[in-house]
């Protein structure tokens, strides 16, 4: 948990992914298209990635796979469905602005 918490605290938007996850790519692409400088951590390339993935699954209520796991402003938002729902509802951009990830 310490590693996840440390990484989450380093940037306004943090996404935990795996390198072969298409939904992860969709989420990171959305943030990129919005102009967000996202910290992306590919768990299959992290030395303690398996451990972090288990912790993320616990944080997500046992959801497997635990990626993508999106944090905005240090808070766990959820995965692809939650991020896309927020975006379609017009709630994602205000959330990103509040976290300091967007200025316009």
N, C-alpha and C positions, 0 to 999 in steps of 0.2 A: 504494500500500500504506500509506503514511503516514496518509492520510485514514481508511482503514478501521480501522487500528490505533488511531488517536486516538479515533474514535467508539466502538469496542469497549471501550476503557478507561474510558469515562465512566459506565457503568451496569452493574449486575450482569447484566442481560439486555438484549441488543440484537438486533433483528431487522431485516434488510434486506429490503425488499419492493418491489413496484410497486403503483401505485394500482388497477390492474385485475385483480389476481391473487387468485382465490378461495381458493386454498390458503394464501396469505399471510394472508388474512383469518381463515381457520380457526385458524391457529397463533396469531395475535395475540389472537383471541377466547379461546382456551384459556388463555393466560397471564392475560388480564384476568379470566376467571372464577375462576382460582386466586388472584387478588389480587396479581398481580405487576405492578409499575410498570415496564413495558417501554419501552425507547427504540426507536421505530420510525422507520426512515429509508426513505422512498419514493424509490427510485433514479431514477424517471422525473421526479421533481420536484427532484432535487439538481443543482446546476450541474455537478458532475463525476461524475454518476451513471453514465454509460456506462463511464467509466474504472474506477469502483469495481465495477461489475457484471462487467467483464472480470477484475478481480483476484479477485473472489469465485469466479468460474467456475474460475479456476486453482487456488484454494485447495480447491475441491470436486472436484478431479480432472477438470476439463473439463465438468462437468455443466452443461447448458443446458436450461432457464433456471436461472440461478444464484440465484433467489429462490423461496421464502424461504430466507434464510441466517441461522441462529440461533446466537448466541454466548451462552454462560452462563459467568459468572465469567472472561470473557476468552478462553475456549476455544471453538473452532468445534465445535458439536454436529452440525450438518447441516441438512437440510431437513425438510419435513413428515413424511415417512415415519419418519425417525429420532426426531423429537420425539414423534410419536404412539406409536411403539413403546416409547419410554421411559416415557411416561405409562401405557400399558396394562400394562406390566411393573411399575409401581409404583416406578420409579427416577427419574422426573422431579422429584417433590416433594423427595426428599432432596437431589438435585443443586441445586435452587433454594435450599434451606435452606443448604447448604454455601457457596453463592455469596453468601449474604446477601440474596437476593431475597425470601425468606419468613422469617417469624420464628416462626410457630406450627407 
